[in-house]
Amino acid sequence: MSTEQAKPEHHDARVWQSAPLAAKYVNEVRVALPLAKEQIDMMHRIIAALNLGASSFLDLGCGSGILGASLLGRFGESRCVFADFSPPMLETAREALADYDGRTNFVEVDYGDPEWPAKVVGAAPFDAVVSGYSIHHQTDDRKREIYGEIFDLLSPGGVFINVEHVASATPRLEAEWNEMLTDAIFETSRANGKDTTREEVFTELVDRPDKDANILAPVEDQCVWLREIGFENVDCYLKVLELAVFGGQKAR
């Protein structure tokens, strides 16, 4: 069941244009996410299995650029366009990817606007489009449209992988997700020498300023949308509570 009706429109995601929030996410939350390494490994595996010659990538809503950077490291001589609507995030990605100079392009894009493909179409078609914890800020209707726009940007045989925050099946499982993420952030914070308590981490997590920008949808619904658009080999490849790696392939 979609939670879209009670959620705000996509422009509330402008909170992510805040430099302090972007820095906190990159330095504290992103590094603490459960199974982060396994999510990226699965992304690599699916892309390599379905599109052996992948060399052109789009990292949509790239944030710090972690997904696209991993692809540049995994697939030699490849190129990647990093697209985000947050200038602080793009600057973070640009600094992190300095060693890949000549293989990267950074584009400020608000894909809440249906005209966004015009800003990257010059580098299309892409062998793979990836996105990490970003598209869930859009309404469900807009998510479906974005998936169609991504489909149009893919080369034949191209793969879309979404490493995403999805809706819990029940309130009880949502509560368990909050506990799991609290544990992960708390352990990471303590390992980095931050003086905090688990209770403080939990309160900050549930009251965080970006929470109202989330419009979570069940992964099962999103896989249905991908199939309706025309994607093949659609599946949820990896899932742990509210984190899911899912996607599909454009027919050759």
N, C-alpha and C positions, 0 to 999 in steps of 0.2 A: 504494500500500500504506500503510495507516495505521500510525503510530508510537505509537498510543495505549497498547499493551500495556506498554511500558517506561517510561511517563511517570506522574507523580504525579496525584493527584486535584486538583480545582479549588481547594481551600482553600489549596494552596501559593502561589497567586497573592496571598495576603495580604502578601507581600513588597512589593506595590505600595501598601500602606497606610503605608509608610515615607516621611516627608517628604523626607529627603535623596535617596532614589531617585527619587521623583516629580519633584523639582526637576532632577536630573541628566538625566532623560529629556526633560523639557520644554525645558530650556535647551541641551542638547548633542546628544542623539540625534535627537529629533523634527525639529529644524531641519536636520539633516544627511541625512535619508533621501533616497535618489535618487528623482528624478521626483516629489517631494512636490507641487509645483504642478500637474503634469500629472495626478496622481491626483485632486486636488480638482476640476480643470477637467472631467475625465471624469465624476466624480460629478454635477456640475452639469448636464452635457450630457445624461446619461441621464435624470435626474429631469425636466428640462425637456422632453425629447422624449417621455417616456412619460406624464407627468402635468402637463399645461399649467397647471392651476390650483393647484399645490402651495402650501399656506400653513401647514400644521401638521406639525411635525417632532419626531422623537425621536432624540437623539444618545445611543446606548446604549454604556456604557463610555466616556464622553465624554472622559476625561482632561482636558487643558487646554481642551477645548471648541473646538478648531480647526475641526472639520468643521461643527458646528452654527453656529458664528459665521460661517463662510463662506456658509451657507445663508441666515442672517438678512440678510447683506449682499447676497446675490444676488436673493432673493425678497422684495420690499417688503411690509410689513405682515404678514409671517409671524410665527409664534410657534414656540418650540422648548423642549422639555423636555430637560434635560441630566441624565443618570443615570449614576452611578458608585458603586462601593462603597468608594472611597478618599477619605476626608475631605480629605487634602491636595490631591488632584487637583480635587475639587469646589470647594475654596476658590480654587485657581488659576483655574479656569474662571469662577467668580463675579467675581473681580477683573478678569479679562480682558474680561468682557462687561458691565461696568458701564454702558457707553454704550447698551446695549440694554435698559435697565430698563423693565419693563412688557411685554416680549416674551419673557421667559425664566422658566423654573422649574427649580429645582435639587433633585434627589431622590437620596437615598442608597439605592442598590439593589444587592443582590448577586444577579445573575441566574444564579448557580449554584443558587439556590433556586427551584424551579419556581413558587413563589408570587409571584415578583417582579412579574408583570404587574398585580397588584392595586394596586401603588403608583403606577402611571402610567395605569391604565385610565380614570381620571376625565378625562384630557386626550385620550383616544382617541375616534374612530379617527384615525390619523395618515396624512397624504398621503405621507410618506416616513419610513422608519427607516434611519438610517445608523449605522455602527459603525467605529471605527478602531483596529486593532491591539489588540484586546481579547478577542474571543470565542475566540481560539486558546488561551487559558488553560484552557478547558473540555475534558473528555474528548470523544471523537468522538460518543458516544451523546448526551451533553448538548448538544453543538453542534446536532445534528439536532433535538433538542427545542426549543432556543431559536429555531431558524429557524421551527419551527411556531408557537411563541408569538408571534413577530414577525408572522407571516402573519395571525394572528387579530387583531392590533392595527392592521392596515392598513385604510384605507378601500378600497372598490372602485376599482381602478386605481392603488392605492398602490404605491410602489416601495421595495424594500430594496436598499441598497448597502453592501457590506462592503469596506472598505479594510483589507486584512488581511495578516498574516504567514502564509505557507503553506509546506508542506514542499517541499524540493528533490526533483527527480526521481531524482537519484543523489548519492552521497557526493562525487563530483568537482565537481558543480555547487554543492553546499553549501559546499565549500571555496572555490569562486570567489565565492560570495555573501559569505563572511566577508572575503575580500580586498577586494571592492568596497565593502562597508560600512566597513571599516577606512579605506580611502582617503577616503571621504566625511567620516567623523568627523574624521580627521586634518586634512584641508584646512579644515574648518569651525573646528576648534580653533585652528589656526594663524592663520586670518583674524581670530579673536577675541582674538588675543594670548596664547593659552595656551601655556606652555612645555612641550612634550611631544614625544616621538618617535613615529614610526609603530609601532615595535615595542611601545612602551608602550600605545598605543591598541589594537593587535591583542590583546595579552595581556589587557587589561582587558575587551575585547569577548568573547573566548571564555571568560573566567572570571567573567563578570558574575553578580551574585547572583540576578538574576531568570531566568536561563536555564533552570533546572530547572522553572520554572512554565510553560514553553512546551510545548504539545501540538499540534504542527503536523500538518495534514492536507493532502493534495494538493488543489489547487483543482478538479481534474476531479471528484474524489469529492464535494466540497461542492456543485458545480453539479448533480450527479445527485440529491443529497438535496433541493435546492430544487425540482427538477422533480417529484420524488416527492410533495412536500408540496402542490404545485399551482401553484407560481409559473410564470408565462409569461415570455417574452423573457429567459430565463436565459442568461447568458454570462459569460465572463471578459473584461471590457471593456478591461483594460490589465494587463500583467504584465512585471516585470523580475526574473528569478530568484525570490527568495523573497517579493517584494512583489506583491500582486495586488488588482485592483479587480474585484469580481464581484457578481452579485446577480440580481434578477428582479422581476417585477411581479405583483400580485394581479389577477385578472381583474375587469373592470368589471361 
